Amino acid sequence: MCFALIATSSAQAALARTVSARSSHVVVYKPGKLGSLDCNGQSTIQKSLKPPLACTDIRGFQTANANNWDGRFYDNGVYIGHDEPDVRFLSSTPGSAGNVAWTETLGVDPSAMPTVKKPGSDVTHYFELTPAPWFSMAVCDSLSYPQLPCTPNSDANAPQMPFTSGLYPGGGSAFVELQLYPPGEAPWVDSISCNNKHWCAALTIDSLECTYGFVSCNPGCEEPVNLGWIQRNGVPTGPPSPQLADLKTDTPNGETLMMSGGDRIKVSLSDAPVPGEKGVKALLAKITDFTTGQTGFMQASAKNGFADTNMSDCSGTPYNFQPEYSTAAAGNIIPWAALQTNISTEFETGHFEPCTSVTGPAPYENGSFFDVFFTKCIGPYENEGVAEGPETSDALCYPAGDTHFGTTAPNEVTGCQANYFQNGDLDFDGTPYWPDWPDSLSPNTFPSTFLESPPRTVRGDTYTDFQIQTDIALSESTCHPTGTSWTGCAAPPPNAPGKFYPYWTLTGSGSSCVWEFGNMTNGNDFGKDAQYGSVPKGLYYPELEGPIQKNTCTD
């Protein structure tokens, strides 16, 4: 506890000396009644603007306390976990942790509407498989866990491993996710899609308002999130900060970049000058759609209204988020995130369950936005499942054809995004845990796979190594510690009725390499589910990790 208090004090003192990260004049954002102070939806002082987002999963710790036990993190007593199959990319090249780009072709949905007849062979669309594929980067935030100073673009921020008393726990870190949202399940404000036809994207930055070891957390703002849509004009639709976010923040407008399945795009994250502010830089997220010729961007700058959060009172100060590290070395990670990662690509999954009908209507109110959702899914996926012990509800559920009081096109299928009362499908009986994933380069019963080129630095350098991992075991009720090891932790989850878990495939060679994801068999599948490895012995929380492997995709 003493260490935590000293760390917080040191961070605040250092931050007072850090001029470049903040706007030139001091502005304090006081928390509004509605906002994004806790993307897990558990804030004790503010009503959440949106049901739990695809947040950053939080690791457990070796010592149990009020916020952490059984190797898992709890937000206000509620388990917080996600399913994030991930590939992280490693490099010792300076700049590899702060300037990165991917080129990819977006997946295409089947022309037929989704069906709900037989798990494992139903017509399936992307929104049933993933609420948000994303790209990541660690950025500095001295007011985030572990509440210590952070110098941008410096490997000196890296935590010393293992995280034990007396070792440096790392600089204050926040986690960037440039999230892509699939079509078909709008509106985004209480679901996951911008509309029924287009992919869209947003820059999100999650921080953690806890001290080292999760000894102390502010229950009013445990995981605050900044959010800005990728816009053709770069102007946020509403205030991005956790304190001031409103309905406009969560609503795309006419300038939001819209993309179609099959479009070839380039996604980049870089440290870039802030227009009109000499010598000031902030993270710039940019997407170029080569198919349509359109470009969208969003900069995480104080000028744009991005802000960090003070753990003591949840207030915000305009802030320029910048890359945390210089290199993407293996030890340069976000010290509080479950995934051992910095530069990575990932498919958030494990949320959707299709239904033949839904019951249990309940009101949803978000400022001036009102809707009705349902809490219980009825259908073959539920019948195939085991007892729903870990789950408190299936919500948010909507019937096929729902237009949300005329605000969207009709939803394509009856189903539930299981993320309102708990994060995810904790009995693993939904679509993502059946072999309904892409198995072809063209859509058939299932969507076509993404085709993603390995990342390169801004100078065109490749990353020398990669590692496949997933944090699914954190959500498994079968997974428990036994001394210095873990048992009952696996992909697919041991109690998943579909006995399936999506996996990464690498095709081609040299500069023609392409990563795929789903149920593909046309390349190196790294042993399919075996690619995720196991929980390393001695790790104090259940993270499945494959070996670090050489990247053969070079020029």
N, C-alpha and C positions, 0 to 999 in steps of 0.2 A: 504494500500500500504506500509506504514511504517513497519507493522508487517511482510509483505512478504519479504521486503528487509532485515530486521533483521534476519528472519528465514534462508534466503539463506546464509547470512554472517556467522551465527552460525554453520550451517551445514558444510560449507567449512572449518571453523576453526577446528571443531571437527574431520573432515575427515583427516586433516593434522596430527592429533594425532593417527589415526587409522591405525596401521601397519598391523595387521593380515588379514584385508580384502583384501589387495592389494599385488601385487607381490613385492619382495624384492628390485627391482630396478624400478625406475620411467620410464614408457613408456607412451607416449601419442599417441593415434590413431587420426590422422586428418581425417575428413570426406572425403571419396572418391566421385567421381562423381556419382557412383551407389552404393546403399546400402539399409539399413533398418532403417534409422533414423526416419521414421514415418510409422508404419505399416498400417496407414489409407491411405497412398499414397498421402499425401498432403504436403510433405516437400518442402520448398521454396528454398533449397540450394542443394538438391540431388535428382536425379531421383530414384524412388523406384525400388528395385530389383524385386518385385513381386506385382501384383495387391493386393489390401487390403487383409490381412490375416484374420483369425479368431481371431481378436484382443480382448483385454479386453475392455468391455463396460465401459464407463466413466459416473459417476453420474452427475447430475446437482447440482446447489447450490441455496441458498435462495435469493442471490443478483445478479441481472443481470449485466453483463459487456460485454466486447468485445468477450469473449470466452464462454459465458454462458448466456442463457436466456430461459424463458418458462420452467425452470427446466431441461434443456437439454444442453449438451456440444457440442460445434462446433469447429472443427479443421480447422483453416484458413477459417472460415465462412461456412464450409460444415458440415451438421449434421452427427454425428458419433453415430451409435447405432447398436445393435445386438439383436438377439433373443436367450436367454440362459436359458431354463428351467433347474433348478438346485436343488440338494439336498445337503445342508451343514450339517456337522456332528460336534457335540459339545462335549467337555470333559474338565474336570478340572484336568485331570491327567498330571503331568509334562512330557514333551516330546511328548504329543499328537499333538502338532502343528508342530513338526519337524521330526517325524519319523512315517510314515504311510504306510500301504499296503492294496491293494484291490486284490481279486481273482475274475476272471470273465471268462465267455465263450463268445467269439466273435459271433455276429450274422452271419447268413448265408443267402446269396442272393438266390432268386428263380433261377432255372436252365434255365428258359425261359428269353429271352432278354426283356428289358423294352418296354412297349407299350405306345402310345399316342393317345388314342381313347376317353375315358370317364373319366373325373376327379372323383376320389373316387373309381375306380375299375380297374385301369390300373396295369399291371405288373410293379412293382417298385423295384429298387435296392437301397442299402444304400446310395450311393453317391447322390441320389436325395433327401434324407431325412436329411442328416447331412454332412457338410464338415469336421467335427471334433468333435467327443465326446472327452471330456477331464477331467483330474483330476487336482486339484489345490492346491496351498499352497502360503501363504504370505512369502516373503523373504525381508531381509534388503537391502535397497539401499538409502544411505543418500543423494544422489544427485537426488532422485526422490521426487515427491510430498509427503509431503509439504515442502521439502527441509530442513529437520531437521535430526539431528543425530539419528542413530538406532543401538542399541546394540543387536546382535543376540541372539536368544533363551531367550528373556526377555518380560514378560507381561507388563513391564513399557512402552513399545512402543505404547500401546493401546490408541487410541484417546478418549477424554472425550466427552460424548454425552449430549445434541445435539451439533453439530458443530456451536458454536456461539462465538462471540468475547470474548476473555479472557479465553477460555477453551483450553487446550492443544490439538492441532489437530492431534497428533500422530507422530510416527517416520517415517522417509523416507521409503517408501514401494514400492516394485515391486511385480508383480503377476506372479507366475509360472503356466503355463498350459502344462501338459504333454498330447499332442494331438495325437489321433489316426486318421489315414486317410484311408477312405474306398477305395476299388478298383473300376475301371471302367471308370474313367474320368481323364486320364493322358494327359500331363505331369504335375507334381506338380508345376513346375516353372510358369505356367500360368493357372493352374486349381487346382485340389485338390488331385489327386491320384498319387501313385508311379508307379503303373501299373494296368493292368486289372484283376489280379488274387489275389493280396495280400493286406492285411492291413499292414501299416507301421506306425511309430510313431516318433515324435520329441519333444524335450524339448524346450519350448519357454518361455522367460521371458520378460514381458512388463513393462516398466517404464513410468512415466509421467513427462515431463519437464515443470511444472507449479508451481507457488507459491500457497499458501493457498487461497482457494476460487476461484482459476483460475483467479486471478487478473492479473497475468502476465504469459504468456507462450512464449516459443521460437518457432516461426512458422517454423523454419528449422528442428526441432527435437521434436515434441510434444509427440509422443508416440513411442520411439525407442524400438526395439525388438532384443534380442539375440536369436539365433536359432542353435540347434545342433541335428542332427538325432540320434536316438537310434541305436548305432553301436555295432556289435559283438565284435569289438576290442576297442571300446570307443574313437576312434579317429575321430574328426570332419571332414566332407568332404571338408570343406572350412572354412574361418574365421567366427566364430559365431557372432562377435561384430557388432552392428549397423553401425559403421563407415566403416568397411573393408569388410563386407559381399559381396560375389560375386556369380557368376553363380554356382560355385562348392558348395557353402554353401547351395544353394537351390536344389541341385541335388543329390539324393541318389546314392550310389555306391555299389560295390559288398559286402561290409561289413555291409550295412544297414540291420537291422533285419526285415525280412519279415514274416508275419503271415497269416494264412488262416482262413476263416470263420469257426466257430466251434472249433477252437483251445482254449484250456483252458490256461489262462495266469495269472501271478501274476505281479502286477504293484506296485512299491514302490518308495517313495520319502524320503530321509534321509540325515542327516548332517553327512558327512563322511570325514575321513582324505584324504588329497591330496597326492597321491603317490610321494615320494621323497622330500616332504617339511614338515619337522618336526614341529608339533604343528599347522599346517594350515589345516582348514577344508573348505569344500564347498558342496553345495547340490549335491547329487547323485541321478539320475533317473535311474531305472533299470526295465527291463521287462524280466521275465523268461517264456518261452513257454513250458509248461509241455507236450504238445502234440508232439512237435518236439525235445525237449531237448535242444534247443538253448537259449542263453541268450544275451541280448544287454543292453548297458548302455551308459550314457553320464553324465559327471560331469561339473557343471557350475563353473569352476575355471578359475583363471587368467592364469594358466598354459595352459589351453585349448583354451585361446583366448577370453573368455567371458569378457565383459567390461561394466562399467557403463558410463553414459553420463553427461557431464558438461552442465548445462542449458545455461551458458553464451555464449559458442561458439560451442556447439554440439560435442566437441572432446570427446574421450573416454580414459579410463584408465583401464588396466587389473584389474579384480575384482573377488573376491571370494564371490559369493552369498550364504548366509546362511539363514536358517529359521528365521523368524522375532520373533515369539512368542514361549513361553514355552508350554502354554496350548491352546487348541482350545475352549476357553470360548467365549460366545456369543458376547462380545464387542471387541474381538481381530480380527479385520477385516482390509482389505486394505482400507485406508481412502478415496481413490479416485475412487474406483471401484463401478459400479452400483449395483452389487450383494453384499449383506451384507454377506461376506463370507471369509473363509480362507481355511479350509479343506473341499473340496466338489467334487462332481461328476456331470457332466453336458453333455447335448447334444446340441451343437451349431446347430441351425437350421434356416429355413427361407431364404434360398438362391436360391434353384434350381427351375426352371420352365421348364418342357418338352415342346417341340414344334413339329409341323409337318414340319416346314421349318423356316429358319432364313434369314434375309436380312440385308443390310447395312454393307458391309465388311469394316474393318479398320485394319491398320497394328499394330502389337505389336512387340516392339524391346526391348531386355534385354541383353545388352552387345553384345555377339556374337550370342545370340539366337534370331531368328526371327520367327514370326508366323502371321497368319491372323485370326482375330476373327470377329464376327458379333454383331450387336447392337440391333436387333429387333426380337422378338419371335412371330411367327404366329401359331395359333392352338387352340384347344378347351379350354385350360386353360386361354388363353387371352380372348376368347369369353365369357367365364363364368365370367370374372372379371368386376370390376367397372372401371370408368375412371381412367387413370394412373396419376392423378394429382401429387402425391408425388414423382413419379419416373421420372428420366431424361433419363434412358436407361435400357434395359434388360441385357446388356453386363456384363460378357463375354459370348458369345454364340458360339457354334460349331455344325456342322452337324454330324449326325450319320456316322460312318466310317472314320471320320477325323483322320489322322495319324500324323498331325502336321509336315508336310514335312518329313515324314518317321522316326520320332523320337520315336513314340509310337505305340502300338497296336491300332486298330480302336476304336474310342469312341463308346459306346454301344447304345446311343440314341441321337437324336437331342435335344439340350436344352441349358439353360443359367444358369450360376452362377452369380446371380445379385449382384455383389460386386465391379464393376469397377468404376462407376460414383456415386454410393451411396451404403451404406452398407446394403444390404439385399433387400428382396422382399417387398417393402413398400406398395403395394396394396394387399398383402397377397393372391394372386391367384395361387401360385405355389403348387407343390406336398405336401410340409410339412403341408399345411393348409387344406388338405383333409384327409379322413380316410384311407390313403394308408400305414399306419404304421403297424409294427408287431402286429398280433392278435393271434399268435400261437407260440408254442415252436419249431415248424418245419416250414420251408419256404413253402409258397403256392403261392398265387398271390403276396403276400408281403414277405419281409424277416422275418426270425425268430428273436425273441427278444434277446438282450443281457441278460445274467444271471450274475448278479454282487453281490457278497457277501458283506455285510456291512464292512467298513474298520476296521482295527485293528491297534493298535500301534505296534512298533517294539517288545514290550514285550508281545504282544498278547492280550492287554486290548481292550475291546470294547468301543465305544463312547456312552455316556449316553443318548444323545438327538439328534434330527435331525429337520430340517426345510426345507420345500419345498418353492421355490420362483422362480420368472421369471422377467426379465427386458423387456418383450415384450411391455409393455405400453409406454416405452420411444419412440418407433417407430410408435405409433399409432397417426394418425392425428386427431382422435376423442378425444384424451386424453388431458385435459386442467385443470389448477388449478382454483378453485373457493374459494377464501379465504384461509382457512387452510385445505381444502379438494381438491379432484380431481374427475372429472366426465369424463365419456366416456372411462374409462380405464378397459380393461377386457381381459381374455383369454377364448375362442378365440377372436381375434380382432373383434370389432363390424362390420367392413365393409368387413370381409373376406367372399368371396362367398361360400367356403366349410363349414363354420361354425364348424370347427374342430380344436382342439389343442391337441397335444400329452401329455400324463400324465404318472406319476410314479405309479407302482404297487409293493406291497411287498407281497411275498408269503412265506409260511413255518413259522416256529416258532423256538425260541431258536437259537441254533447254525446252524440250517438248513435254516435260512432266505436267501432269494434271492430278490434283486431288479430287476425289469424289467422296460422297457420304451416303450411307443407307444400307442397301443389300446388294451391292455391286460385286460382280465376280470376274471382271475383265482385266484385272491387274493384280498387283501385290496387295493382298488383304491382311498381311501381317498376322495370320492366324485368326482372322475375324475377331471374336470377342477376346481371344487370348492377347490381342494387342494392348489391352488395358492393363495387363499385368496383375499385380496384387498389392496389398497394403504393405509397404516396406516395414520390416521388423524394426521396432523401436519408435515408429511414428506414433504420435500421441493423438491422432484423429484418423478416421478411416478414409483415406484417399487412395484410389487405385491408380498405380503408375506403371507404365511400361518402361522399357529401357531407353536411355538416350541413344539415338541412332544417327549414323552419318547421313547427311543429305547428298544423295547422288545426282540430284537435279541441278547440275552446273553446266555452264557454257562449254 
